[in-house]
Amino acid sequence: MRYHRLGRTGLYVSELCLGTMTFGGEGFWKVVGQLGQDVADDLVRRSLEAGINFIDTADVYSEGKAETILGQSLKNLGVKRSDVVIATKVYGSTGKGPNDRGASRGHIMDGIKRSLERLSLDHVDLYQIHADDRITPVEETVRALDDLVREGLVRYVGCSNWSAWKMTKAVGIAEHRGWARFETVQAYYSIAGRDLEREIVPMMESEGVGLLVWSPLAGGLLSGKFGPGAKEEEGSRRASFDFPPVDKDRAWACVAAMREVAAAHDASVARVALAWVLAKPFVTSVIIGAKRMEQLDDNIAATELTLSADEMAKLDAVSALPREYPGWMLQQQGGDRVPKPFKKGA
């Protein structure tokens, strides 16, 4: 297990992060997973044993139950607080009122208190705005987060699913005001969904923002259980919840190429898909979720799979993004002035 610097901070997190979306199974989240306390304890224990020190959750997962289960797991396992980095998120609807969602100062202040109560913690290490609030001014959101950092309720802040321009604006405001800045963005990225390479990756390289990847297997689509030559598993998450949206033709081409690489390494397709993401220099940590121990073990094994330069080139080629403007013009006009490769924090 390797550890990477979180954004521009002095905090190091494991290259894999345990996701808790499968904990609880309440409401909408039932289709994702319905794990109870005992199974959650086992998954958290195994993750810690493997060297994972980073766990991600959110106030809306299973209507708050995921946070409660995670907090209880930390107690049950006797985890030393300084040995684990806990991240949670705020934005989604947590009630029926008009102010029970969003990135307003009010919802953020209410959200952190409730999350800490469910987690049974006095602080979280990373607090993230879960989605883009098009109503609340960025200044209001960033100032509220800074106040939480100053109060000691939150150590670092980040966002999820924001556009590059808005993250740049938020970072600029924070640095101008001397407020806590976004250190991370949590975003969808997989070999079948490389869209963030167009605008978000250049922004991260410029501003020193770390990437936390969600759904590196595209909701299970890249597990090897789907596509040509595979039979869709009945009851699987992807079969009942077709998300995130993926160009299936491009995805199946990726799966076919990964099957060949997997066979050469005696590994699963899922392990190859994770290894490809882990090899990208701009990735800080990859969030993995599991319903069963064997799934978790296979995901963890991806940290030990090193793809050769030829294999990476082959997978990069089959998954390459279609050319779009202004990308092709920028490349044509500025090809003689290429920046140095982005490197993870040492």
MARMI-550548 format. One record per atom (N, C-alpha, C): z, x, y; residue in three letters. Coordinates in steps of 0.2 Angstrom, whole numbers, padded with zeros to 4 digits, always signed. Each point is the difference from the previous one (the first is absolute). Example, Ala and Ser with C-alpha at 12.3 -4.5 7.8 and 13.67 -1.06 7.14 Angstrom:
+0039+0066-0028ALA/+0000-0004+0006ALA/+0000+0004+0006ALA/-0004-0002+0005SER/+0001+0004+0006SER/+0003-0004+0005SER/
This chain:
+0000+0004-0006MET/+0000-0004+0006MET/+0000+0004+0006MET/-0005-0001+0005ARG/+0000+0004+0006ARG/+0003-0004+0005ARG/+0002+0003+0006TYR/+0003-0003+0005TYR/-0004+0001+0007TYR/-0001-0005+0004HIS/-0004+0001+0006HIS/+0004-0002+0006HIS/-0001+0003+0006ARG/+0003-0001+0006ARG/-0002-0007+0002ARG/+0005-0004+0003LEU/-0002-0007+0002LEU/-0002+0001+0007LEU/-0006-0001+0001GLY/-0003+0000+0007GLY/+0002+0007+0003GLY/+0003+0000+0006ARG/+0001+0006+0004ARG/+0008+0001-0001ARG/+0003-0003-0004THR/+0008+0000-0001THR/+0002+0006-0004THR/+0006+0001-0001GLY/+0003+0005-0004GLY/+0002-0003-0007GLY/-0002-0006-0001LEU/+0001-0003-0007LEU/-0005+0000-0005LEU/+0002+0002-0006TYR/-0005+0001-0005TYR/+0001-0006-0005TYR/-0006-0003-0002VAL/+0000-0005-0005VAL/-0005+0002-0006VAL/+0002-0003-0006SER/-0004+0001-0006SER/-0007-0003+0001SER/-0005+0004-0003GLU/-0007-0002+0000GLU/-0001-0007-0003GLU/+0004-0003-0004LEU/+0000-0007-0003LEU/+0006-0003+0003LEU/-0001-0006+0002CYS/+0005-0005+0003CYS/+0001-0006-0005CYS/+0006-0002-0002LEU/+0001-0006-0004LEU/-0001-0006+0005LEU/-0004-0004-0002GLY/-0001-0007+0004GLY/+0004-0005-0004GLY/+0003-0005+0004THR/+0004-0005-0003THR/-0003-0007+0000THR/-0006-0001+0001MET/-0003-0006+0001MET/+0000-0004-0007MET/+0001+0003-0005THR/+0001-0004-0007THR/+0007-0002-0001THR/+0005+0002+0005PHE/+0007-0002-0001PHE/+0001-0007+0002PHE/+0003-0004-0004GLY/+0002-0007+0002GLY/-0004-0006-0002GLY/-0006+0000+0002GLY/-0004-0006-0002GLY/+0001-0006+0003GLY/+0001+0000+0007GLU/+0002-0007+0003GLU/-0007-0002+0004GLU/-0001-0006+0001GLY/-0005-0003+0004GLY/-0007+0003-0002GLY/-0004+0002+0006PHE/-0006+0003-0001PHE/+0000+0006-0004PHE/+0005+0004+0000TRP/+0000+0006-0004TRP/+0001+0000-0007TRP/+0001-0006-0003LYS/+0000-0001-0007LYS/-0006+0003-0004LYS/-0006-0001+0003VAL/-0006+0002-0003VAL/+0000+0008-0001VAL/+0004+0003+0005VAL/+0000+0008+0000VAL/+0004+0002-0006VAL/+0006-0003+0000GLY/+0005+0003-0005GLY/+0006-0005+0000GLY/+0004+0000-0005GLN/+0006-0004-0001GLN/+0006+0004-0003GLN/+0000+0006+0002LEU/+0005+0005-0003LEU/+0007-0002+0002LEU/+0005+0000-0005GLY/+0007-0001+0002GLY/+0004+0006+0001GLY/+0006+0000+0001GLN/+0004+0005+0002GLN/+0000+0006-0006GLN/+0001-0002-0006ASP/+0000+0005-0005ASP/-0006+0004-0001ASP/-0006-0003+0001VAL/-0006+0004-0001VAL/-0001+0004+0006VAL/+0001-0003+0006ALA/+0000+0004+0006ALA/+0004+0006+0000ALA/+0006+0000-0002ASP/+0005+0005-0001ASP/-0004+0006-0004ASP/-0003-0002-0006ASP/-0003+0005-0004ASP/-0006+0003+0003ASP/-0004-0004+0004LEU/-0005+0003+0004LEU/+0002+0005+0005LEU/+0005-0002+0004VAL/+0003+0005+0005VAL/+0003+0006-0003VAL/+0003-0001-0006ARG/+0003+0006-0003ARG/-0005+0005-0002ARG/-0005-0003-0004ARG/-0006+0004-0002ARG/-0003+0004+0006ARG/-0001-0003+0005SER/-0004+0002+0006SER/+0005+0006+0003SER/+0006-0001+0000LEU/+0004+0006+0003LEU/+0000+0006-0005LEU/+0001-0002-0006GLU/+0000+0006-0005GLU/-0007+0004+0000GLU/-0005-0004+0002ALA/-0007+0004+0001ALA/-0001+0004+0006ALA/+0005-0001+0005GLY/+0000+0004+0006GLY/-0002-0004+0006GLY/-0001-0007-0001ILE/-0002-0004+0005ILE/+0006-0001+0005ILE/+0000+0001+0006ASN/+0005-0001+0005ASN/-0001-0005+0005ASN/-0006-0004-0001PHE/-0002-0004+0005PHE/-0001-0007-0003PHE/+0003-0005+0003ILE/-0001-0007-0002ILE/-0002-0005+0006ILE/-0005-0004-0001ASP/-0002-0004+0005ASP/+0001-0008-0002ASP/+0002-0004+0005THR/+0001-0007-0001THR/-0002-0003+0006THR/+0001-0007+0001ALA/-0001-0004+0006ALA/+0004-0006+0000ALA/+0002-0003+0006ASP/+0004-0005+0000ASP/-0003-0007-0003ASP/-0007+0000+0000VAL/-0003-0006-0003VAL/-0001+0000-0007VAL/+0001+0006-0003TYR/-0002+0000-0008TYR/+0005-0004-0003TYR/-0002-0005-0004SER/+0004-0005-0003SER/+0005-0003+0004SER/-0002-0001+0006GLU/+0004-0004+0005GLU/+0007+0004+0001GLU/-0001+0006+0000GLY/+0006+0004+0001GLY/+0004+0003-0006GLY/-0002-0003-0006LYS/+0004+0002-0006LYS/-0002+0007-0002LYS/-0006+0002+0002ALA/-0001+0007-0002ALA/+0004+0005+0003ALA/+0002-0001+0006GLU/+0005+0004+0004GLU/+0006+0000-0004GLU/+0002-0006-0001THR/+0007-0001-0003THR/+0000+0004-0007THR/-0005-0001-0004ILE/+0000+0003-0007ILE/+0000+0008+0001ILE/-0004+0002+0005LEU/+0000+0007+0001LEU/+0007+0003+0002LEU/+0003-0003+0005GLY/+0007+0002+0002GLY/+0005+0000-0006GLY/-0001-0005-0004GLN/+0005+0000-0006GLN/-0002+0005-0005GLN/-0006+0002-0001SER/-0002+0005-0004SER/+0003+0007+0002SER/+0000+0001+0006LEU/+0003+0006+0003LEU/+0007+0001-0001LEU/+0003-0006+0000LYS/+0008-0001-0001LYS/+0001+0001-0008LYS/-0004-0003-0004ASN/+0001+0000-0007ASN/-0001+0007-0003ASN/-0005+0004+0003LEU/-0001+0006-0002LEU/+0004+0006+0003LEU/+0004-0002+0005GLY/+0004+0005+0003GLY/-0004+0005+0004GLY/-0006-0002+0003VAL/-0004+0004+0004VAL/+0003+0003+0006VAL/+0000+0006+0001LYS/+0003+0003+0006LYS/-0005-0001+0006LYS/+0002-0003+0005ARG/-0004-0003+0006ARG/-0005+0006+0002ARG/+0003+0006+0001SER/-0005+0005+0003SER/-0005+0003-0005SER/+0000-0003-0006ASP/-0005+0002-0005ASP/-0006-0004+0000ASP/+0000-0006+0003VAL/-0005-0004+0000VAL/-0002-0002+0007VAL/-0007-0001+0001VAL/-0003-0002+0006VAL/-0002-0008-0001VAL/+0003-0004+0004ILE/-0001-0007-0001ILE/-0004-0003+0006ILE/-0006-0003-0001ALA/-0004-0003+0005ALA/-0001-0007-0001ALA/+0000-0004+0005THR/-0001-0007+0000THR/-0004-0002+0006THR/-0002-0006+0000LYS/-0004-0003+0005LYS/+0002-0006+0003LYS/-0003-0002+0006VAL/+0002-0006+0004VAL/-0007-0003+0003VAL/-0001-0006+0000TYR/-0005-0003+0004TYR/-0001-0007-0003TYR/+0000-0001-0007GLY/-0002-0006-0003GLY/+0005-0006+0001GLY/-0002-0006-0002SER/+0004-0006+0001SER/+0006+0000-0004SER/+0006+0000+0003THR/+0006+0000-0004THR/+0004-0007+0002THR/-0003-0005+0003GLY/+0003-0006+0001GLY/-0005-0005+0002GLY/+0002-0006+0003LYS/-0005-0005+0002LYS/-0001+0000+0007LYS/+0004+0003+0004GLY/+0000+0000+0007GLY/-0006+0004+0003GLY/-0002-0001+0006PRO/-0006+0003+0003PRO/+0002+0008+0001PRO/+0006+0002+0001ASN/+0002+0007+0001ASN/+0002+0003-0006ASN/-0001-0003-0006ASP/+0002+0003-0006ASP/-0006+0005-0003ASP/-0004+0002+0004ARG/-0005+0005-0003ARG/-0003+0004+0006ARG/-0004+0005-0001GLY/-0003+0004+0005GLY/+0004+0007+0002GLY/-0002+0003+0005ALA/+0002+0007+0002ALA/+0004-0001+0007ALA/+0003-0005+0001SER/+0003-0001+0007SER/+0007+0004-0001SER/+0003+0001+0006ARG/+0006+0003+0000ARG/+0006-0004-0004ARG/-0001-0007+0001GLY/+0005-0004-0003GLY/-0001+0000-0008GLY/-0006-0001-0002HIS/-0001+0000-0008HIS/+0002+0007-0003HIS/-0001+0006+0004ILE/+0001+0006-0003ILE/+0008+0001+0000ILE/+0003-0002+0005MET/+0008+0001+0000MET/+0003-0004-0005MET/-0002-0006-0001ASP/+0002-0005-0005ASP/-0002+0003-0007ASP/-0006+0003-0001GLY/-0002+0002-0006GLY/+0004+0006-0003GLY/+0001+0005+0004ILE/+0004+0006-0002ILE/+0007-0002-0003ILE/+0003-0004+0004LYS/+0007-0002-0002LYS/+0000-0004-0007LYS/-0005-0004-0001ARG/+0000-0004-0006ARG/-0002+0005-0006ARG/-0005+0004+0001SER/-0002+0005-0005SER/+0006+0004-0002SER/+0003+0003+0005LEU/+0006+0004-0002LEU/+0005-0003-0004LEU/+0001-0007+0002GLU/+0005-0004-0004GLU/-0002+0000-0007GLU/-0007-0002-0001ARG/-0002-0001-0007ARG/+0000+0007-0004ARG/-0002+0005+0003LEU/+0000+0007-0003LEU/+0007+0003-0001LEU/+0005-0003+0004SER/+0007+0003+0000SER/+0000+0007+0002SER/-0004+0001+0006LEU/+0000+0007+0003LEU/+0002-0001+0007LEU/+0001+0006+0003ASP/+0002+0000+0007ASP/-0006+0003+0004ASP/-0005+0002-0003HIS/-0006+0002+0003HIS/-0006+0000-0005HIS/-0006+0000+0002VAL/-0006+0001-0004VAL/-0004+0006+0003VAL/-0003+0004-0004ASP/-0003+0006+0002ASP/-0007-0001+0004ASP/-0003-0005-0002LEU/-0007-0001+0003LEU/+0000-0008+0001LEU/-0001-0002+0006TYR/-0001-0007+0001TYR/-0007-0001+0003TYR/-0004-0005-0003GLN/-0007+0000+0001GLN/-0002-0008+0002GLN/-0004+0000+0005ILE/-0003-0006+0002ILE/-0005-0002-0005ILE/+0001-0006-0003HIS/-0004-0001-0006HIS/-0008-0002+0001HIS/-0001-0003+0006ALA/-0007-0002+0002ALA/-0001+0000+0007ALA/-0006-0001+0003ASP/-0002+0000+0007ASP/+0002-0006+0003ASP/+0004+0000+0005ASP/+0002-0006+0004ASP/-0004+0000+0006ASP/-0005-0005+0001ARG/-0005+0000+0005ARG/+0003-0003+0007ARG/+0006-0002-0001ILE/+0004-0004+0006ILE/+0005+0005+0004ILE/+0004+0003-0004THR/+0005+0004+0003THR/-0003+0006+0003THR/+0002+0002+0006PRO/-0002+0006+0003PRO/+0002+0006-0005PRO/-0004+0005+0000VAL/+0002+0006-0004VAL/+0006+0004+0003VAL/+0001-0001+0007GLU/+0005+0004+0003GLU/+0007-0004-0003GLU/+0000-0006+0000GLU/+0006-0004-0003GLU/+0002+0002-0007GLU/-0005+0001-0004THR/+0001+0002-0007THR/+0003+0007+0000THR/-0004+0004+0003VAL/+0002+0007+0000VAL/+0007+0001+0003VAL/+0002-0003+0005ARG/+0006+0001+0003ARG/+0006-0003-0004ARG/-0001-0005-0004ALA/+0005-0003-0004ALA/+0001+0005-0006ALA/-0005+0002-0003LEU/+0001+0005-0005LEU/+0004+0006+0002LEU/-0002+0003+0006ASP/+0004+0005+0003ASP/+0007-0001+0001ASP/+0002-0006+0002ASP/+0007-0002+0000ASP/+0003+0000-0007ASP/-0003-0002-0005LEU/+0003+0000-0006LEU/+0001+0007-0003LEU/-0004+0005+0002VAL/+0001+0007-0001VAL/+0006+0003+0003VAL/+0000-0002+0007ARG/+0006+0002+0004ARG/+0007-0003-0003ARG/-0001-0006-0002GLU/+0006-0003-0003GLU/+0002+0003-0007GLU/-0004+0004-0003GLY/+0001+0003-0007GLY/-0001-0005-0005GLY/-0003-0006+0001LEU/-0002-0004-0005LEU/-0006+0002-0004LEU/-0004+0004+0003VAL/-0007+0002-0002VAL/+0000+0007+0001VAL/-0003+0004-0004ARG/-0001+0007+0001ARG/-0007+0001+0003ARG/-0005-0003-0003TYR/-0007+0001+0002TYR/-0004-0006+0000TYR/-0005-0001+0003VAL/-0004-0006+0001VAL/-0008+0001-0002VAL/-0003-0005-0002GLY/-0007+0000-0002GLY/-0003-0007+0000GLY/-0006+0000-0002CYS/-0003-0007+0000CYS/-0004-0001-0006CYS/-0003-0006-0001SER/-0004-0001-0006SER/-0006-0004+0002SER/-0006+0001-0002ASN/-0006-0004+0001ASN/-0002-0001+0007ASN/+0001+0005+0004TRP/-0002+0000+0007TRP/-0007+0004+0001TRP/-0003-0002+0005SER/-0007+0004+0002SER/+0002+0007+0003SER/-0005+0004+0000ALA/+0001+0007+0002ALA/+0001+0000+0008ALA/-0003-0004+0004TRP/+0001+0000+0007TRP/+0007-0003+0002TRP/+0002-0005-0004LYS/+0007-0002+0002LYS/+0005+0005-0002LYS/+0000+0003-0005MET/+0005+0005-0002MET/+0000+0006+0005MET/-0006+0002+0002THR/-0001+0005+0005THR/+0003-0002+0007THR/-0001-0006+0001LYS/+0004-0003+0006LYS/+0007+0000+0000LYS/+0003-0002-0006ALA/+0007+0000-0001ALA/+0003+0007+0000ALA/-0003+0005-0003VAL/+0002+0007+0000VAL/+0000+0002+0007VAL/-0005-0001+0004GLY/-0001+0002+0007GLY/+0006-0003+0004GLY/+0001-0006-0001ILE/+0006-0003+0004ILE/+0006+0003-0002ILE/+0002+0001-0006ALA/+0006+0003-0002ALA/+0001+0007+0003ALA/-0005+0004-0001GLU/+0000+0007+0003GLU/+0001+0000+0007GLU/-0003-0005+0004HIS/+0000+0000+0007HIS/+0007-0002+0002HIS/+0003-0005-0004ARG/+0007-0002+0002ARG/+0006+0004-0003ARG/-0002+0004-0005GLY/+0005+0004-0003GLY/+0004-0004-0005GLY/-0004-0005-0003TRP/+0003-0005-0005TRP/-0002+0003-0007TRP/+0003-0003-0005ALA/-0002+0002-0007ALA/-0007-0002-0001ALA/-0004+0004-0003ARG/-0007-0001-0001ARG/-0001-0002-0008ARG/-0006-0003-0001PHE/-0002-0002-0007PHE/-0001+0007-0003PHE/+0003+0001-0006GLU/-0001+0006-0004GLU/-0004-0001-0006GLU/-0001-0007-0002THR/-0004-0001-0006THR/-0004-0007+0002THR/-0005-0001-0004VAL/-0004-0006-0001VAL/-0001-0001-0007VAL/+0002-0006-0002GLN/-0001-0002-0007GLN/-0006-0004-0001GLN/-0005+0002-0004ALA/-0006-0003+0000ALA/-0003+0000-0007ALA/-0005-0005-0001TYR/-0004+0000-0006TYR/-0005+0006+0000TYR/+0000+0003-0006TYR/-0004+0005-0001TYR/-0001+0001-0008TYR/-0006+0001-0002SER/-0002+0001-0007SER/-0007+0003-0001SER/-0001+0002-0006ILE/-0007+0003-0001ILE/-0005-0005+0001ILE/+0001-0007+0000ALA/-0004-0005+0001ALA/+0000-0003+0007ALA/+0005+0002+0004GLY/+0001-0002+0006GLY/+0002+0005+0005GLY/-0005+0004+0003ARG/+0001+0006+0004ARG/-0001-0002+0007ARG/+0000-0006+0002ASP/-0002-0002+0007ASP/+0004+0004+0006ASP/+0007+0001-0002LEU/+0004+0003+0005LEU/-0002+0008+0002LEU/-0005+0002-0004GLU/-0002+0007+0002GLU/-0005+0000+0006GLU/-0002-0006+0002ARG/-0004+0000+0006ARG/+0003+0001+0006ARG/+0006-0004+0002GLU/+0003+0001+0006GLU/+0008+0002-0001GLU/+0003-0003-0005ILE/+0007+0001-0001ILE/+0002+0008-0001ILE/-0004+0003-0005VAL/+0001+0007-0002VAL/+0000+0004+0006VAL/-0006+0000+0004PRO/+0000+0004+0006PRO/+0005-0001+0005PRO/+0003-0006+0001MET/+0006-0002+0004MET/+0006+0004-0003MET/+0001+0000-0006MET/+0006+0003-0003MET/-0001+0008+0001MET/-0006+0002-0001GLU/+0000+0008+0001GLU/+0001+0002+0007GLU/-0002-0005+0005SER/+0001+0002+0007SER/+0007-0001+0002SER/+0004-0005-0003GLU/+0006-0002+0003GLU/+0006+0002-0005GLU/-0002+0003-0006GLY/+0006+0003-0004GLY/+0003-0006-0004GLY/-0003-0005-0001VAL/+0003-0006-0004VAL/-0002+0000-0007VAL/+0006-0001-0004GLY/-0001+0000-0007GLY/-0003-0006-0003GLY/-0003+0000-0006LEU/-0003-0005-0004LEU/+0004-0002-0006LEU/+0003-0006+0000LEU/+0003-0003-0006LEU/-0005-0005-0003LEU/-0003+0001-0006VAL/-0005-0004-0003VAL/+0003-0005-0004VAL/-0003-0007+0002TRP/+0002-0005-0005TRP/-0006-0002-0004TRP/+0001-0003-0006SER/-0005-0002-0004SER/-0005+0005-0002SER/+0002+0006-0002PRO/-0005+0005-0002PRO/-0004-0002-0006PRO/+0002-0005-0004LEU/-0004-0002-0005LEU/-0004-0007+0001LEU/+0000-0001+0007ALA/-0004-0006+0002ALA/+0003-0006-0003ALA/+0006-0001-0001GLY/+0003-0006-0003GLY/-0001+0000-0007GLY/-0001+0006-0003GLY/-0001+0000-0008GLY/-0007+0000-0002GLY/-0004-0001+0005LEU/-0008+0000-0001LEU/-0002+0007-0003LEU/+0004+0005+0002LEU/-0002+0007-0002LEU/+0004+0003-0006LEU/+0003-0005-0004SER/+0005+0002-0005SER/-0004+0002-0006SER/-0007-0002-0001GLY/-0004+0001-0006GLY/+0000-0006-0004GLY/+0004-0005+0002LYS/+0000-0007-0004LYS/-0005-0005+0002LYS/-0004+0002+0006PHE/-0005-0004+0003PHE/-0007+0004+0000PHE/-0005-0004+0001GLY/-0007+0003+0001GLY/-0004+0000-0006GLY/-0006+0003+0000PRO/-0004+0000-0006PRO/+0003+0004-0005PRO/+0000-0002-0006GLY/+0003+0003-0006GLY/+0007-0001-0001GLY/+0003-0005+0004ALA/+0007-0001+0000ALA/+0001-0008+0000ALA/+0005-0002-0003LYS/+0002-0007-0001LYS/+0006-0002+0005LYS/-0001-0004+0005GLU/+0005-0002+0004GLU/+0006-0002-0003GLU/+0006+0002+0002GLU/+0006-0002-0003GLU/+0002-0007+0002GLU/+0001-0005-0004GLU/+0003-0006+0002GLU/+0007+0001+0003GLU/+0001-0003+0005GLY/+0007+0000+0003GLY/+0001+0006+0005GLY/-0005+0004+0000SER/+0000+0006+0005SER/+0000-0002+0007SER/+0003+0004+0004ARG/+0001-0001+0007ARG/-0007-0001+0003ARG/-0005+0004-0001ARG/-0006+0000+0003ARG/-0004-0006-0003ARG/+0001-0002-0006ALA/-0004-0006-0002ALA/+0003-0007+0003ALA/+0006+0000+0003SER/+0002-0006+0003SER/+0001+0001+0007SER/+0000+0006+0003PHE/+0000+0001+0007PHE/-0005+0006+0002PHE/-0006-0002+0002ASP/-0005+0004+0001ASP/+0000+0004+0007ASP/+0005+0004+0000PHE/+0001+0004+0007PHE/+0003+0007-0002PHE/-0002+0005+0004PRO/-0004-0001+0006PRO/-0008-0001-0001PRO/-0003-0002+0005PRO/-0008-0001-0001PRO/-0003+0006-0001PRO/-0005+0001-0005VAL/-0003+0006-0002VAL/-0007-0002-0002VAL/-0005+0005+0002ASP/-0007-0001-0002ASP/+0000+0002-0007ASP/-0001-0005-0004LYS/+0001+0001-0008LYS/-0006+0005-0002LYS/-0006-0001+0002ASP/-0005+0005-0002ASP/+0002+0007+0001ASP/+0002+0002+0006ARG/+0003+0006+0001ARG/+0006+0002-0004ARG/+0004-0005-0001ALA/+0006+0002-0004ALA/-0001+0001-0007ALA/-0005-0004-0003TRP/-0002+0002-0007TRP/-0003+0006-0001TRP/-0004+0003+0005ALA/-0003+0006+0000ALA/+0005+0006+0000ALA/+0006-0002+0004CYS/+0005+0005+0000CYS/+0004+0000-0007CYS/+0001-0006-0003VAL/+0004+0000-0006VAL/-0004+0003-0006VAL/-0007-0001+0000ALA/-0004+0004-0005ALA/+0001+0007+0001ALA/+0000+0003+0006ALA/+0000+0007+0001ALA/+0007+0002-0002ALA/+0005-0004+0002MET/+0007+0002-0002MET/+0001+0000-0008MET/-0003-0004-0003ARG/+0001-0001-0007ARG/-0002+0007-0004ARG/-0006+0003+0003GLU/-0002+0007-0003GLU/+0005+0005+0002GLU/+0003+0000+0006VAL/+0005+0005+0002VAL/+0006-0001-0004VAL/+0002-0006-0001ALA/+0006-0002-0004ALA/+0000+0002-0007ALA/-0006+0000-0003ALA/-0001+0002-0007ALA/+0000+0007-0001ALA/-0002+0004+0005ALA/+0000+0007+0000ALA/+0007+0003+0001ALA/+0005-0004+0003HIS/+0007+0002+0000HIS/+0005-0004-0004HIS/-0003-0004-0005ASP/+0004-0004-0004ASP/+0005-0004+0004ASP/-0003-0003+0005ALA/+0005-0004+0005ALA/-0003-0007+0001ALA/+0004-0004+0003SER/-0002-0007+0002SER/-0004+0000+0006SER/-0004-0005+0001VAL/-0004-0001+0006VAL/+0004-0001+0006VAL/+0006-0003-0001ALA/+0004-0001+0006ALA/+0003+0007+0002ALA/+0002+0004-0005ARG/+0002+0007+0002ARG/-0005+0004+0004ARG/-0006-0001-0002VAL/-0005+0004+0004VAL/-0001-0003+0007VAL/+0000-0007+0001ALA/+0000-0003+0006ALA/+0006+0002+0005ALA/+0006+0001-0003LEU/+0005+0002+0004LEU/+0000+0008+0002LEU/-0003+0004-0005ALA/+0000+0007+0001ALA/-0005+0001+0005ALA/-0006-0004+0001TRP/-0005+0001+0005TRP/+0003-0001+0007TRP/+0004-0006+0000VAL/+0004-0001+0007VAL/+0005+0005+0002VAL/+0004+0002-0005LEU/+0005+0006+0001LEU/-0003+0006+0002LEU/-0007+0001-0002ALA/-0003+0007+0002ALA/-0002+0000+0007ALA/+0000-0006+0004LYS/-0003+0000+0006LYS/+0005+0003+0005LYS/-0002+0005+0004PRO/+0005+0003+0005PRO/+0003-0004+0005PRO/-0002-0006+0002PHE/+0003-0004+0005PHE/+0005-0005-0003PHE/+0001+0000-0006VAL/+0004-0005-0004VAL/+0007+0003+0000VAL/+0005-0003+0003THR/+0007+0002-0001THR/+0003-0002-0006THR/+0000-0007-0002SER/+0003-0002-0006SER/-0004-0007-0002SER/+0000-0001-0006VAL/-0004-0005-0003VAL/+0005-0005-0003VAL/+0000-0006+0002ILE/+0005-0005-0003ILE/-0003-0003-0006ILE/+0005+0000-0005ILE/-0002-0002-0007ILE/+0005-0006-0002ILE/-0003-0005-0003GLY/+0004-0006-0002GLY/-0001-0001-0008GLY/+0005-0002-0003ALA/+0000-0001-0007ALA/+0004-0006-0003ALA/-0003-0003-0005LYS/+0004-0005-0003LYS/+0003+0002-0007LYS/-0003+0005-0002ARG/+0003+0003-0007ARG/+0001+0008+0001ARG/+0004+0002-0004MET/+0002+0007+0000MET/-0006+0005-0002MET/-0005-0003-0005GLU/-0005+0004-0001GLU/-0005+0001+0006GLU/-0001-0005+0004GLN/-0004+0000+0006GLN/+0003+0005+0004GLN/+0006+0000+0001LEU/+0003+0005+0005LEU/-0001+0007-0002LEU/+0001+0001-0007ASP/+0000+0007-0003ASP/-0007+0002+0001ASP/-0005-0004-0001ASP/-0007+0002+0001ASP/-0002+0002+0007ASP/+0003-0004+0005ASN/-0001+0002+0007ASN/+0003+0006+0002ASN/+0006+0001-0003ILE/+0003+0007+0002ILE/-0003+0006-0003ILE/-0003-0001-0006ALA/-0004+0005-0003ALA/-0006+0002+0004ALA/-0002-0004+0005ALA/-0006+0002+0004ALA/+0002+0006+0004ALA/+0006+0001+0002THR/+0002+0006+0004THR/-0001+0007-0004THR/-0001-0001-0007GLU/-0002+0006-0004GLU/-0007+0001-0001GLU/-0004-0005+0002LEU/-0007+0001-0001LEU/-0004+0003+0006LEU/-0003+0006-0002THR/-0004+0003+0006THR/-0007+0000-0002THR/-0004-0004+0005LEU/-0007+0000-0001LEU/-0003+0006+0002LEU/-0005+0002-0003SER/-0004+0006+0002SER/-0004-0002+0006SER/-0003+0006+0004ALA/-0004-0001+0005ALA/-0006-0004-0001ALA/-0003+0001-0006ASP/-0006-0004-0002ASP/+0002-0007-0001ASP/+0005-0001-0003GLU/+0002-0007-0002GLU/+0002-0004+0007GLU/+0003+0003+0004MET/+0001-0003+0007MET/-0006-0001+0004MET/-0005+0005-0001ALA/-0006-0001+0004ALA/-0004-0006-0004ALA/+0000-0001-0006LYS/-0003-0005-0004LYS/+0003-0007+0002LYS/+0006+0000+0001LEU/+0003-0007+0001LEU/+0000-0001+0008LEU/+0000+0005+0004ASP/-0002-0001+0007ASP/-0007-0003+0001ASP/-0004+0003-0003ALA/-0007-0002+0000ALA/-0001-0008-0002ALA/+0002-0002-0005VAL/-0001-0006-0003VAL/+0004-0006+0004VAL/+0005+0003+0004SER/+0004-0005+0004SER/-0001+0001+0007SER/-0005+0004+0002ALA/-0002+0001+0007ALA/-0001-0007+0004ALA/+0003+0000+0006LEU/-0002-0006+0005LEU/-0007+0000+0002LEU/-0003-0006+0001PRO/-0006+0000+0003PRO/+0000+0002+0007PRO/-0005+0003+0002ARG/-0001+0003+0007ARG/+0000-0006+0005ARG/+0004+0001+0005GLU/+0001-0005+0006GLU/+0000+0004+0006GLU/-0003-0004+0006TYR/+0001+0003+0006TYR/+0007-0002+0003TYR/+0003+0005+0004PRO/-0003+0006+0003PRO/+0001+0006-0005PRO/+0002-0001-0006GLY/+0002+0006-0004GLY/-0006+0004-0001GLY/-0006-0003-0002TRP/-0006+0005-0001TRP/-0003+0003+0006TRP/+0001-0003+0006MET/-0002+0004+0006MET/+0005+0005+0002MET/+0007-0001-0001LEU/+0005+0005+0001LEU/-0002+0006-0004LEU/-0001-0001-0007GLN/-0002+0005-0004GLN/-0006+0004+0002GLN/-0005-0003+0002GLN/-0006+0003+0002GLN/+0000+0004+0006GLN/+0004-0003+0005GLN/+0000+0003+0007GLN/+0006+0006+0000GLN/+0005-0001-0004GLY/+0006+0005+0000GLY/+0001+0004-0006GLY/-0005+0000-0004GLY/+0000+0004-0006GLY/+0002+0007+0000GLY/-0001+0003+0006ASP/+0001+0007+0001ASP/+0007+0001+0003ASP/+0004-0005+0001ARG/+0007+0001+0002ARG/+0004-0004-0004ARG/+0002+0002-0006VAL/+0004-0003-0005VAL/+0007+0002+0000VAL/+0005-0004+0001PRO/+0007+0002+0000PRO/+0002+0003-0006PRO/+0006+0003+0000LYS/+0003+0003-0006LYS/+0002-0006-0004LYS/+0000+0002-0007PRO/+0003-0006-0005PRO/+0007-0002+0002PRO/+0001-0006-0001PHE/+0007-0003+0001PHE/+0005+0003-0006PHE/+0006+0002+0002LYS/+0004+0003-0006LYS/+0007-0004+0001LYS/+0002-0001-0006LYS/+0007-0004-0001LYS/+0005+0005+0003LYS/+0006-0003+0003GLY/+0005+0004+0002GLY/+0003+0005-0005GLY/+0001+0006+0002ALA/+0003+0005-0005ALA/+0007+0000+0001ALA/
